[in-house]
Each structure stands twice: as C-alpha cells, then as structure tokens.
C-alpha cells in the first residue's frame, strides 16, 4: 500500500493541482494535518527538504497522506526573492488558486518574506493556519524531537497523532540472546531520530505483519558495551532472514541498566516482556 501511495506523487499531473500546502512537514504531525485539511481533491503538499528531517525522513511522509507530495530541496530555492519564489510555484502549478501555510511560514532569501508578503505577492487565495496546540502546548516538530530525546514517547505520540515509527534493516547481533535466553533482531537505523536509551513497549512490523514486541535502545552495558537497537517479538518465533523492519513506539518501560551476570539480565528481560504484555493487554 505504501509503494502505491509513493508512486502517486510522480503520476499526479501538476497541471491538475489547484491548491497546495507549503512547509517542511517533518513528522506529518497534528498541526501539519490541520494544514492539509484545507486542501481538496485537487490539492497537493509541497515539502521543502531541509536535509534535517528525521521524524519522517525523505519520502516516508507520503504514507501519512493520500495527497501527492512534491519535494523541493531548500538549497535550490532559498536564494530566490519572494517574487521569484511565487513565480516558481506558478510555473510548477500553472492552475494554482490557493496556498495554505502555517502562521510562522517564511520564505525567500534570508527568510525575509512572511505570510503577509505571500498575500501581497500571490494573486489567489492565501490561507494562514493559526498555531495548533495540544494541552496548551504549541505543536512543532522541534518539540516532538525533544520529547523523543527525553524518552517521553506518550507526549511525542499525542503531538504526532500516531505512534512514532522508525525504519531500519536487520544486521547480525551478538548471538547470545538466541543461545542463552531471548532471541532479538538487531536493527541498523540510518535517517531517523532515535529515542532516548532504554526499554520500550513496541510493535515490530516485519513483511507487513505487526507483532507485539519489546525493544532495547542503547549501549549493551551488561555485555559488549556496543550501541544497539534490538527488538524481541513476544510469544512468536519469527523466521526472518533479513530486510526492512519497522518499530512503533508505545511506552518507555525503563532506563538501560548494567547487570552483573546474564542470569540477572535474563530475569530483567522476562520482566520487561511481562510489562509490555500488560501494557498491550490494557
């Protein structure tokens, strides 16, 4: 399903687009979705690629909208004057009638143009969406990043309007889990922001199947000391021979701790598994 949606951004003709929302849209969070709600079936999302997107890097954003997304690298447009930026939009979308932006939208050289400039330069309709808040706190990608760095998954997910998800691929692990007690899948993650070190109740997606899981992020202080992202599928033996894996984060269960021996570590891991089970049972 994801592949089909991603293709859409390449097959939708820009001539058919009459409304666009412009922004960075890293996270595709609740405030972004509010902007998208002003678009109709002839709408499109114009994502300015800063190179800093790490909540939904690159074209991962397409899975969180049925509207086509067109990407424009910031490096290629940031030198433009306000007039030239609007001219570019009209060249790209010849039938453009409406632009939707957030209240803090800036554009053009040195970010010197704002929402008022856009209203003056664009002859069609400009909709400026007010700040969106949750529990009195403004929703911004930077706030969500802070929550994730602090391990505050519950707040991050509220602001995102979905579970925070990272994608990686299977790599070889230490091998002791399989031999001694709890088998885990080791994952290499490249472009995503990694939440704070610790143990999490997660769901792991393998070959489009979603499984309850416990995931570890951090330095393996009780064994080889290396940094790792590992996930254990609860009550299932998955015969998985490599490829892409996704982890959805639901709750942080505890900090990463050092254990004196493998027996203590095993006891703690079994407790983590039970805690994750009871979380999902709730």
Backbone as CSV, one residue per row, in Angstrom:
resi,resn,N_x,N_y,N_z,CA_x,CA_y,CA_z,C_x,C_y,C_z
1,UNK,0.839,-1.206,0.000,0.000,0.000,0.000,0.867,1.247,0.000
2,UNK,1.967,1.170,0.746,2.847,2.336,0.839,3.437,2.675,-0.521
3,UNK,3.885,1.631,-1.225,4.512,1.868,-2.528,3.549,2.572,-3.478
4,UNK,2.279,2.144,-3.439,1.309,2.718,-4.356,1.136,4.216,-4.061
5,UNK,1.069,4.564,-2.771,0.910,5.966,-2.395,2.123,6.789,-2.824
6,UNK,3.307,6.216,-2.655,4.512,6.947,-3.026,4.544,7.207,-4.529
7,UNK,4.033,6.275,-5.289,4.018,6.453,-6.742,3.131,7.629,-7.131
8,UNK,2.094,7.865,-6.304,1.120,8.881,-6.651,1.769,10.245,-6.894
9,UNK,2.787,10.563,-6.090,3.405,11.880,-6.225,4.114,12.034,-7.576
10,UNK,4.387,10.924,-8.231,5.045,11.020,-9.533,4.052,10.963,-10.685
11,UNK,2.869,10.411,-10.421,1.927,10.238,-11.524,0.873,11.344,-11.556
12,UNK,0.692,12.080,-10.449,-0.278,13.173,-10.447,0.289,14.327,-11.268
13,UNK,-0.507,14.812,-12.220,-0.051,15.923,-13.045,-0.120,17.223,-12.248
14,UNK,0.957,17.994,-12.308,0.960,19.277,-11.598,-0.068,20.239,-12.185
15,UNK,-0.464,20.005,-13.443,-1.476,20.868,-14.069,-2.840,20.717,-13.405
16,UNK,-3.076,19.564,-12.778,-4.393,19.337,-12.168,-4.482,19.907,-10.754
17,UNK,-3.354,20.379,-10.220,-3.313,20.862,-8.839,-3.790,22.315,-8.785
18,UNK,-4.765,22.585,-7.905,-5.245,23.960,-7.745,-4.941,24.521,-6.354
19,UNK,-4.684,23.638,-5.374,-4.386,24.112,-4.020,-3.150,23.385,-3.493
20,UNK,-2.301,24.130,-2.789,-1.112,23.494,-2.196,-0.924,23.960,-0.750
21,UNK,-0.339,23.082,0.055,0.142,23.458,1.390,1.661,23.414,1.323
22,UNK,2.317,24.439,1.860,3.781,24.504,1.791,4.365,24.446,3.201
23,UNK,5.438,23.657,3.365,6.131,23.593,4.650,7.198,22.520,4.629
24,UNK,7.855,22.342,5.771,8.861,21.283,5.880,8.200,19.939,6.115
25,UNK,7.187,19.935,6.994,6.342,18.764,7.257,7.100,17.542,7.760
26,UNK,8.157,17.767,8.550,8.806,16.617,9.177,7.946,16.174,10.363
27,UNK,7.516,14.940,10.336,6.648,14.407,11.380,5.233,14.190,10.888
28,UNK,4.805,14.998,9.909,3.419,14.907,9.423,2.463,14.861,10.621
29,UNK,2.741,15.762,11.585,2.030,15.708,12.862,0.671,16.398,12.810
30,UNK,0.037,16.516,13.977,-1.333,17.036,14.048,-1.460,18.422,13.414
31,UNK,-0.488,19.315,13.674,-0.567,20.670,13.114,-0.432,20.637,11.588
32,UNK,0.419,19.748,11.080,0.548,19.605,9.619,-0.766,19.105,9.023
33,UNK,-1.361,18.128,9.688,-2.623,17.565,9.173,-3.713,18.633,9.145
34,UNK,-3.634,19.584,10.090,-4.611,20.696,10.095,-4.468,21.515,8.810
35,UNK,-3.218,21.779,8.402,-2.994,22.494,7.141,-3.578,21.722,5.969
36,UNK,-3.330,20.403,5.972,-3.779,19.576,4.842,-5.309,19.538,4.744
37,UNK,-5.985,19.774,5.888,-7.455,19.702,5.890,-8.077,20.817,5.041
38,UNK,-7.279,21.853,4.710,-7.781,22.936,3.857,-7.623,22.620,2.360
39,UNK,-7.027,21.479,2.048,-6.842,21.087,0.646,-7.997,20.202,0.202
40,UNK,-8.330,20.266,-1.083,-9.395,19.396,-1.604,-8.787,18.310,-2.485
41,UNK,-9.629,17.657,-3.279,-9.111,16.539,-4.091,-8.144,16.999,-5.185
42,UNK,-8.081,18.305,-5.423,-7.100,18.839,-6.381,-5.915,19.462,-5.646
43,UNK,-5.723,19.027,-4.413,-4.661,19.588,-3.589,-3.391,18.769,-3.638
44,UNK,-2.306,19.398,-3.219,-1.013,18.707,-3.135,-0.215,19.323,-1.995
45,UNK,0.760,18.565,-1.526,1.638,19.012,-0.448,3.002,19.338,-1.056
46,UNK,3.488,20.525,-0.779,4.812,20.939,-1.248,5.747,20.904,-0.043
47,UNK,6.611,19.899,-0.004,7.524,19.714,1.132,8.883,20.313,0.785
48,UNK,9.303,21.273,1.600,10.622,21.869,1.424,11.620,20.985,2.171
49,UNK,12.536,20.377,1.426,13.504,19.425,2.002,14.700,20.168,2.579
50,UNK,14.797,20.197,3.894,15.900,20.930,4.534,17.135,20.052,4.705
51,UNK,16.959,18.740,4.649,18.062,17.830,4.946,18.121,17.477,6.426
52,UNK,17.230,18.115,7.237,17.220,17.842,8.676,16.043,16.962,9.097
53,UNK,15.236,16.522,8.154,14.045,15.743,8.521,14.476,14.412,9.123
54,UNK,14.118,14.183,10.382,14.485,12.900,10.987,13.339,12.242,11.752
55,UNK,12.152,12.853,11.719,10.959,12.184,12.256,10.296,11.373,11.145
56,UNK,10.228,11.975,9.959,9.775,11.262,8.753,10.717,11.640,7.615
57,UNK,11.898,11.001,7.576,12.874,11.387,6.546,12.400,11.081,5.131
58,UNK,12.886,11.905,4.221,12.680,11.692,2.786,11.225,11.378,2.465
59,UNK,10.993,10.386,1.607,9.613,10.184,1.155,8.766,9.350,2.118
60,UNK,9.243,9.130,3.350,8.395,8.480,4.361,7.119,9.276,4.618
61,UNK,7.165,10.565,4.318,5.996,11.410,4.579,4.778,10.974,3.780
62,UNK,5.030,10.339,2.617,3.897,10.009,1.747,2.922,9.033,2.407
63,UNK,3.394,8.223,3.341,2.475,7.256,3.939,1.467,7.904,4.880
64,UNK,1.687,9.175,5.233,0.764,9.834,6.162,-0.181,10.813,5.476
65,UNK,-0.283,10.693,4.156,-1.274,11.494,3.429,-1.632,10.803,2.118
66,UNK,-2.892,10.933,1.739,-3.314,10.381,0.440,-3.096,11.410,-0.666
67,UNK,-2.777,12.649,-0.281,-2.497,13.683,-1.279,-1.074,13.513,-1.805
68,UNK,-0.846,13.867,-3.066,0.516,13.747,-3.594,1.448,14.750,-2.906
69,UNK,2.700,14.330,-2.695,3.705,15.210,-2.089,4.809,15.450,-3.109
70,UNK,5.125,16.725,-3.305,6.222,17.097,-4.200,7.335,17.713,-3.349
71,UNK,8.560,17.242,-3.557,9.695,17.659,-2.725,10.554,18.683,-3.453
72,UNK,10.923,19.740,-2.713,11.787,20.788,-3.263,12.941,21.017,-2.291
73,UNK,14.190,20.733,-2.708,15.329,20.958,-1.807,15.490,22.441,-1.477
74,UNK,15.611,22.738,-0.204,15.770,24.118,0.259,16.970,24.787,-0.413
75,UNK,18.057,24.016,-0.569,19.278,24.560,-1.166,19.026,25.172,-2.542
76,UNK,18.049,24.622,-3.264,17.806,25.074,-4.638,16.868,26.272,-4.715
77,UNK,16.179,26.589,-3.619,15.200,27.689,-3.692,15.448,28.804,-2.687
78,UNK,16.357,28.598,-1.731,16.459,29.573,-0.639,17.054,30.912,-1.074
79,UNK,17.691,30.939,-2.240,18.281,32.194,-2.727,17.261,33.076,-3.435
80,UNK,16.068,32.543,-3.699,15.086,33.264,-4.515,14.510,34.468,-3.772
81,UNK,14.177,35.499,-4.543,13.405,36.600,-3.966,11.969,36.098,-3.768
82,UNK,11.202,36.850,-3.022,9.801,36.464,-2.808,9.045,36.339,-4.126
83,UNK,9.266,37.310,-5.011,8.601,37.306,-6.319,8.974,36.053,-7.116
84,UNK,10.258,35.723,-7.083,10.726,34.569,-7.858,10.208,33.254,-7.279
85,UNK,10.051,33.209,-5.966,9.507,32.001,-5.326,8.058,31.773,-5.782
86,UNK,7.281,32.838,-5.753,5.878,32.720,-6.183,5.810,32.394,-7.681
87,UNK,6.708,32.999,-8.437,6.772,32.723,-9.889,7.072,31.240,-10.133
88,UNK,8.016,30.701,-9.343,8.350,29.274,-9.469,7.133,28.404,-9.174
89,UNK,6.390,28.734,-8.122,5.192,27.957,-7.774,4.188,27.964,-8.928
90,UNK,4.029,29.129,-9.561,3.068,29.235,-10.662,3.559,28.519,-11.920
91,UNK,4.865,28.460,-12.090,5.411,27.671,-13.215,5.197,26.181,-12.970
92,UNK,5.418,25.766,-11.708,5.260,24.353,-11.348,3.795,23.926,-11.357
93,UNK,2.932,24.809,-10.843,1.493,24.502,-10.737,0.717,25.599,-11.465
94,UNK,0.572,25.470,-12.806,0.015,26.566,-13.622,-1.422,26.944,-13.247
95,UNK,-2.168,26.022,-12.633,-3.563,26.313,-12.293,-3.778,26.577,-10.804
96,UNK,-2.717,27.011,-10.162,-2.763,27.240,-8.714,-3.708,28.385,-8.357
97,UNK,-4.622,28.079,-7.423,-5.589,29.106,-6.986,-5.490,29.415,-5.488
98,UNK,-4.960,28.459,-4.721,-4.975,28.636,-3.264,-3.700,28.064,-2.649
99,UNK,-3.115,28.801,-1.701,-1.922,28.347,-0.965,-2.262,28.341,0.525
100,UNK,-1.917,27.252,1.187,-2.139,27.126,2.629,-0.781,27.057,3.320
101,UNK,-0.575,27.909,4.339,0.682,27.883,5.099,0.380,28.065,6.587
102,UNK,1.360,27.733,7.408,1.244,27.967,8.845,1.529,29.422,9.173
103,UNK,1.118,29.849,10.366,1.245,31.249,10.800,2.704,31.739,10.804
104,UNK,3.665,30.799,10.967,5.076,31.209,11.084,5.867,30.947,9.801
105,UNK,5.155,30.761,8.692,5.817,30.455,7.411,6.670,31.638,6.942
106,UNK,7.927,31.345,6.598,8.825,32.346,5.996,9.435,31.741,4.737
107,UNK,9.814,32.592,3.799,10.371,32.068,2.545,11.298,33.105,1.927
108,UNK,11.965,32.662,0.853,12.824,33.573,0.107,14.179,33.788,0.760
109,UNK,14.979,34.605,0.130,16.360,34.845,0.573,16.386,35.369,2.012
110,UNK,17.229,34.730,2.844,17.355,35.081,4.271,16.023,35.004,5.018
111,UNK,15.085,34.216,4.490,13.750,34.048,5.120,13.099,35.410,5.409
112,UNK,13.305,36.355,4.491,12.845,37.722,4.771,11.395,37.960,4.373
113,UNK,10.752,36.956,3.753,9.345,37.110,3.369,8.484,36.246,4.285
114,UNK,7.296,36.767,4.639,6.431,36.047,5.570,5.028,35.870,4.993
115,UNK,4.089,35.519,5.852,2.720,35.244,5.366,2.098,36.489,4.732
116,UNK,2.402,37.656,5.290,1.855,38.896,4.727,2.413,39.122,3.324
117,UNK,3.738,38.862,3.161,4.361,39.016,1.832,3.691,38.080,0.829
118,UNK,3.386,36.850,1.293,2.775,35.867,0.395,1.418,36.373,-0.088
119,UNK,0.652,36.971,0.816,-0.665,37.523,0.443,-0.507,38.629,-0.604
120,UNK,0.554,39.427,-0.466,0.767,40.535,-1.407,1.257,40.039,-2.765
121,UNK,2.081,38.981,-2.752,2.718,38.523,-3.998,1.868,37.532,-4.792
122,UNK,1.033,36.759,-4.090,0.222,35.741,-4.775,-1.188,36.275,-4.973
123,UNK,-1.648,36.235,-6.206,-2.936,36.862,-6.534,-4.146,35.989,-6.162
124,UNK,-3.899,34.703,-5.878,-5.014,33.833,-5.492,-5.309,33.939,-4.007
125,UNK,-5.945,32.882,-3.469,-6.313,32.861,-2.052,-5.138,32.341,-1.212
126,UNK,-4.900,32.996,-0.080,-3.881,32.517,0.858,-4.559,32.238,2.196
127,UNK,-4.444,30.995,2.662,-4.997,30.634,3.970,-3.838,30.486,4.951
128,UNK,-3.932,31.227,6.053,-2.889,31.158,7.085,-3.484,30.450,8.292
129,UNK,-2.917,29.314,8.635,-3.445,28.495,9.721,-2.771,28.891,11.033
130,UNK,-3.603,29.192,12.022,-3.090,29.596,13.337,-2.312,28.470,14.001
131,UNK,-1.582,28.838,15.039,-0.840,27.867,15.832,-1.794,26.791,16.356
132,UNK,-1.367,25.529,16.228,-2.163,24.412,16.739,-1.525,23.957,18.048
133,UNK,-2.351,23.790,19.089,-1.813,23.398,20.395,-2.452,22.098,20.875
134,UNK,-1.777,21.440,21.795,-2.307,20.247,22.467,-2.027,20.430,23.951
135,UNK,-3.083,20.408,24.768,-2.929,20.662,26.214,-2.186,21.975,26.465
136,UNK,-2.468,22.966,25.624,-1.874,24.289,25.823,-0.452,24.442,25.322
137,UNK,0.112,23.399,24.720,1.490,23.471,24.205,1.456,23.478,22.678
138,UNK,2.199,24.422,22.082,2.234,24.530,20.617,2.879,23.279,20.018
139,UNK,2.277,22.783,18.946,2.795,21.575,18.289,3.798,21.973,17.218
140,UNK,5.049,21.586,17.461,6.118,21.816,16.485,6.967,20.555,16.407
141,UNK,7.597,20.333,15.261,8.486,19.175,15.107,9.610,19.219,16.136
142,UNK,10.122,20.408,16.421,11.241,20.511,17.374,10.823,20.051,18.774
143,UNK,9.565,20.327,19.155,9.066,19.886,20.467,8.974,18.369,20.507
144,UNK,8.496,17.784,19.410,8.384,16.319,19.337,9.776,15.694,19.430
145,UNK,10.760,16.299,18.774,12.132,15.779,18.848,12.638,15.807,20.293
146,UNK,12.323,16.888,21.004,12.751,16.975,22.413,12.104,15.866,23.241
147,UNK,10.811,15.649,23.033,10.119,14.579,23.759,10.798,13.225,23.504
148,UNK,11.147,12.963,22.250,11.768,11.680,21.907,13.151,11.560,22.531
149,UNK,13.911,12.646,22.512,15.248,12.613,23.124,15.156,12.396,24.633
150,UNK,14.034,12.862,25.229,13.818,12.672,26.667,13.160,11.323,26.975
151,UNK,12.811,10.562,25.939,12.135,9.285,26.142,10.663,9.445,26.464
152,UNK,10.122,10.643,26.233,8.713,10.906,26.550,7.838,10.518,25.353
153,UNK,7.702,9.209,25.175,7.009,8.672,23.993,5.534,9.053,23.981
154,UNK,4.892,9.011,25.156,3.452,9.295,25.224,3.141,10.690,24.688
155,UNK,3.941,11.695,25.109,3.698,13.065,24.641,4.021,13.203,23.160
156,UNK,5.126,12.595,22.742,5.502,12.661,21.316,4.375,12.102,20.454
157,UNK,3.824,10.964,20.866,2.758,10.327,20.083,1.493,11.172,20.040
158,UNK,1.181,11.856,21.163,-0.003,12.732,21.181,0.151,13.845,20.149
159,UNK,1.347,14.433,20.100,1.590,15.537,19.174,1.638,15.062,17.723
160,UNK,2.172,13.848,17.542,2.233,13.285,16.185,0.854,12.873,15.686
161,UNK,-0.010,12.456,16.624,-1.313,11.914,16.233,-1.205,10.473,15.764
162,UNK,-0.077,9.833,16.117,0.188,8.438,15.725,1.390,7.971,16.534
163,UNK,1.704,6.681,16.444,2.895,6.197,17.160,4.165,6.572,16.378
164,UNK,5.166,7.019,17.108,6.443,7.301,16.470,7.024,5.999,15.929
165,UNK,7.465,6.029,14.678,7.915,4.813,13.996,9.266,5.048,13.343
166,UNK,10.172,4.099,13.545,11.461,4.160,12.843,11.592,2.946,11.923
167,UNK,12.354,3.101,10.875,12.580,2.020,9.918,14.074,1.727,9.847
168,UNK,14.410,0.443,9.829,15.808,0.053,9.696,15.900,-1.281,8.979
169,UNK,17.086,-1.867,9.002,17.219,-3.178,8.385,18.020,-4.087,9.318
170,UNK,17.770,-5.375,9.166,18.356,-6.367,10.065,19.868,-6.464,9.864
171,UNK,20.584,-6.516,10.997,22.030,-6.754,10.942,22.363,-7.890,11.914
172,UNK,23.572,-8.440,11.817,23.980,-9.514,12.730,24.168,-8.946,14.127
173,UNK,23.693,-9.687,15.141,23.845,-9.253,16.525,24.945,-10.035,17.221
174,UNK,24.930,-10.011,18.553,25.942,-10.745,19.325,25.719,-12.246,19.254
175,UNK,24.445,-12.631,19.110,24.148,-14.074,19.065,23.868,-14.686,20.416
176,UNK,24.144,-13.944,21.529,23.966,-14.601,22.835,22.497,-14.751,23.197
177,UNK,21.647,-13.858,22.692,20.223,-13.942,23.024,19.618,-15.240,22.573
178,UNK,19.955,-15.627,21.374,19.402,-16.852,20.803,19.888,-18.071,21.568
179,UNK,21.190,-18.066,21.903,21.755,-19.232,22.594,21.275,-19.303,24.040
180,UNK,21.274,-18.146,24.734,21.058,-18.162,26.179,19.599,-18.066,26.559
181,UNK,18.892,-17.036,26.040,17.540,-16.857,26.563,16.553,-16.237,25.580
182,UNK,16.683,-14.970,25.254,15.624,-14.295,24.496,16.150,-13.859,23.134
183,UNK,15.632,-14.424,22.056,16.122,-14.023,20.723,15.681,-12.599,20.376
184,UNK,16.609,-11.824,19.836,16.269,-10.467,19.392,16.723,-10.280,17.951
185,UNK,16.081,-9.329,17.301,16.507,-8.917,15.960,17.257,-7.604,16.131
186,UNK,18.469,-7.539,15.624,19.285,-6.321,15.690,19.037,-5.480,14.439
187,UNK,18.903,-4.184,14.653,18.493,-3.308,13.556,19.458,-2.144,13.405
188,UNK,19.799,-1.847,12.192,20.590,-0.649,11.848,19.599,0.401,11.354
189,UNK,19.614,1.573,11.986,18.707,2.658,11.607,19.551,3.848,11.174
190,UNK,19.260,4.402,10.008,20.126,5.446,9.463,19.577,6.860,9.628
191,UNK,18.389,7.134,9.111,17.963,8.524,8.953,17.042,9.037,10.055
192,UNK,16.574,8.160,10.927,15.563,8.565,11.908,16.181,9.009,13.228
193,UNK,15.485,9.917,13.897,15.856,10.277,15.263,15.598,9.061,16.156
194,UNK,16.614,8.665,16.917,16.481,7.509,17.809,16.038,8.018,19.182
195,UNK,14.956,7.477,19.742,14.543,7.922,21.083,15.619,7.643,22.132
196,UNK,15.427,8.206,23.302,16.371,8.060,24.415,16.652,6.590,24.711
197,UNK,17.876,6.306,25.146,18.239,4.930,25.508,17.244,4.380,26.537
198,UNK,16.922,3.107,26.398,16.020,2.482,27.351,15.281,1.318,26.734
199,UNK,14.311,0.806,27.492,13.495,-0.333,27.054,12.080,0.172,26.786
200,UNK,11.503,-0.251,25.668,10.203,0.267,25.235,9.229,-0.860,24.891
201,UNK,7.954,-0.610,25.183,6.880,-1.450,24.644,6.642,-0.973,23.214
202,UNK,6.773,-1.890,22.278,6.724,-1.515,20.862,5.884,-2.516,20.077
203,UNK,5.628,-2.172,18.834,5.141,-3.156,17.869,6.168,-3.176,16.746
204,UNK,6.524,-4.366,16.324,7.525,-4.516,15.274,6.833,-5.036,14.019
205,UNK,7.110,-4.378,12.906,6.452,-4.734,11.640,7.471,-5.403,10.725
206,UNK,7.160,-6.651,10.377,8.016,-7.451,9.506,7.150,-7.997,8.385
207,UNK,7.530,-7.718,7.163,6.778,-8.195,5.991,5.286,-7.895,6.130
208,UNK,4.979,-6.651,6.494,3.598,-6.151,6.621,2.796,-6.772,7.754
209,UNK,3.423,-7.576,8.609,2.750,-8.141,9.774,3.242,-7.414,11.022
210,UNK,2.298,-7.064,11.910,2.637,-6.300,13.114,2.605,-7.214,14.335
211,UNK,3.676,-7.184,15.129,3.784,-8.059,16.301,4.059,-7.227,17.551
212,UNK,3.446,-7.620,18.678,3.814,-7.013,19.966,5.280,-7.327,20.235
213,UNK,5.994,-6.352,20.778,7.427,-6.562,20.983,7.948,-5.698,22.129
214,UNK,9.162,-6.025,22.559,9.919,-5.196,23.493,11.188,-4.788,22.752
215,UNK,11.511,-3.500,22.798,12.699,-3.046,22.079,13.690,-2.373,23.018
216,UNK,14.969,-2.607,22.735,16.070,-2.048,23.515,16.825,-1.057,22.644
217,UNK,17.086,0.120,23.214,17.930,1.105,22.542,19.029,1.484,23.515
218,UNK,20.271,1.387,23.082,21.340,1.874,23.952,22.602,1.064,23.871
219,UNK,23.517,1.375,24.781,24.781,0.644,24.853,24.571,-0.605,25.696
220,UNK,25.042,-1.729,25.184,24.838,-3.006,25.891,25.820,-3.075,27.054
221,UNK,25.507,-2.340,28.124,26.464,-2.181,29.234,26.710,-3.494,29.978
222,UNK,25.779,-4.457,29.863,25.970,-5.730,30.579,26.772,-6.737,29.757
223,UNK,26.967,-6.472,28.471,27.711,-7.443,27.642,28.874,-6.757,26.925
224,UNK,28.718,-6.437,25.621,29.894,-5.953,24.874,30.058,-4.433,24.854
225,UNK,29.110,-3.695,25.454,29.242,-2.239,25.520,28.898,-1.493,24.252
226,UNK,28.607,-2.210,23.169,28.308,-1.546,21.898,26.886,-0.979,21.887
227,UNK,26.694,0.080,21.074,25.353,0.641,20.899,24.544,-0.307,20.016
228,UNK,23.276,-0.494,20.378,22.431,-1.403,19.590,20.976,-0.961,19.644
229,UNK,20.250,-1.332,18.611,18.787,-1.262,18.625,18.330,-2.690,18.367
230,UNK,17.659,-3.274,19.358,17.231,-4.671,19.254,15.755,-4.769,19.572
231,UNK,15.081,-5.703,18.939,13.672,-5.919,19.252,13.408,-7.409,19.439
232,UNK,12.587,-7.716,20.448,12.190,-9.104,20.719,10.689,-9.223,20.454
233,UNK,10.332,-10.124,19.575,8.918,-10.380,19.271,8.346,-11.252,20.395
234,UNK,7.255,-10.806,20.998,6.688,-11.502,22.157,5.872,-12.723,21.714
235,UNK,6.190,-13.859,22.314,5.416,-15.107,22.125,5.301,-15.567,20.676
236,UNK,6.276,-15.229,19.865,6.243,-15.687,18.469,7.673,-15.995,18.031
237,UNK,7.826,-17.058,17.281,9.122,-17.327,16.655,9.033,-16.890,15.204
238,UNK,9.716,-15.846,14.874,9.669,-15.321,13.510,10.904,-15.803,12.763
239,UNK,10.662,-16.476,11.679,11.783,-16.912,10.847,12.042,-15.801,9.833
240,UNK,12.930,-14.891,10.195,13.155,-13.696,9.373,14.606,-13.665,8.922
241,UNK,14.808,-13.611,7.631,16.169,-13.762,7.109,16.779,-12.441,6.626
242,UNK,16.211,-11.323,7.039,16.820,-10.041,6.673,15.895,-9.153,5.875
243,UNK,16.246,-7.867,5.830,15.426,-6.896,5.103,14.957,-5.788,6.026
244,UNK,13.968,-5.027,5.567,13.488,-3.871,6.322,12.582,-4.255,7.474
245,UNK,12.694,-3.489,8.556,11.900,-3.699,9.759,11.463,-2.334,10.257
246,UNK,10.235,-2.260,10.784,9.773,-1.020,11.403,9.492,-1.272,12.869
247,UNK,9.754,-0.254,13.685,9.412,-0.336,15.106,8.541,0.868,15.459
248,UNK,7.358,0.566,16.026,6.437,1.604,16.508,6.555,1.682,18.010
249,UNK,6.754,2.889,18.535,6.969,3.058,19.972,5.677,3.441,20.690
250,UNK,5.376,2.707,21.767,4.152,2.969,22.529,4.437,3.519,23.930
251,UNK,5.359,2.891,24.653,5.630,3.337,26.023,7.064,2.994,26.419
252,UNK,7.672,3.909,27.182,9.020,3.638,27.692,8.867,2.890,29.006
253,UNK,9.470,1.715,29.102,9.297,0.864,30.283,10.333,1.156,31.360
254,UNK,11.586,1.415,30.986,12.620,1.660,31.997,13.898,2.179,31.344
255,UNK,14.825,2.595,32.215,16.160,3.005,31.769,17.010,1.780,31.441
256,UNK,18.074,2.017,30.706,19.077,0.998,30.461,19.922,0.838,31.732
257,UNK,20.118,-0.403,32.195,20.904,-0.636,33.430,21.969,-1.698,33.184
258,UNK,22.962,-1.695,34.036,24.019,-2.718,33.955,23.694,-3.858,34.927
259,UNK,23.815,-5.092,34.439,23.574,-6.272,35.283,24.871,-7.050,35.430
260,UNK,25.050,-7.628,36.614,26.324,-8.274,36.939,26.547,-9.570,36.175
261,UNK,25.454,-10.268,35.853,25.605,-11.533,35.126,24.408,-11.749,34.210
262,UNK,24.532,-12.741,33.340,23.476,-12.986,32.347,22.189,-13.467,32.993
263,UNK,22.290,-14.142,34.145,21.080,-14.624,34.833,20.223,-13.439,35.281
264,UNK,20.881,-12.410,35.833,20.156,-11.201,36.256,19.545,-10.495,35.054
265,UNK,20.331,-10.412,33.983,19.855,-9.763,32.757,18.637,-10.489,32.209
266,UNK,18.709,-11.824,32.210,17.583,-12.619,31.702,16.333,-12.380,32.534
267,UNK,16.500,-12.360,33.841,15.364,-12.135,34.744,14.702,-10.782,34.439
268,UNK,15.539,-9.760,34.229,15.012,-8.423,33.926,14.299,-8.396,32.570
269,UNK,14.882,-9.067,31.580,14.266,-9.077,30.249,12.898,-9.758,30.295
270,UNK,12.793,-10.851,31.065,11.497,-11.537,31.186,10.474,-10.621,31.855
271,UNK,10.949,-9.814,32.808,10.056,-8.844,33.455,9.616,-7.766,32.457
272,UNK,10.573,-7.313,31.622,10.237,-6.326,30.586,9.163,-6.867,29.642
273,UNK,9.320,-8.137,29.276,8.356,-8.761,28.362,6.977,-8.775,29.015
274,UNK,6.914,-9.142,30.303,5.625,-9.159,31.004,5.027,-7.760,31.114
275,UNK,5.881,-6.758,31.347,5.387,-5.377,31.426,4.821,-4.910,30.084
276,UNK,5.497,-5.291,29.004,4.997,-4.935,27.665,3.675,-5.652,27.381
277,UNK,3.604,-6.918,27.780,2.359,-7.683,27.592,1.205,-7.017,28.317
278,UNK,1.450,-6.603,29.580,0.347,-5.984,30.318,-0.013,-4.625,29.742
279,UNK,0.993,-3.922,29.192,0.682,-2.644,28.522,-0.274,-2.894,27.347
280,UNK,0.045,-3.872,26.519,-0.798,-4.137,25.348,-2.144,-4.743,25.734
281,UNK,-2.171,-5.451,26.852,-3.447,-6.021,27.338,-4.396,-4.901,27.767
282,UNK,-3.803,-3.793,28.304,-4.630,-2.638,28.685,-5.254,-1.979,27.467
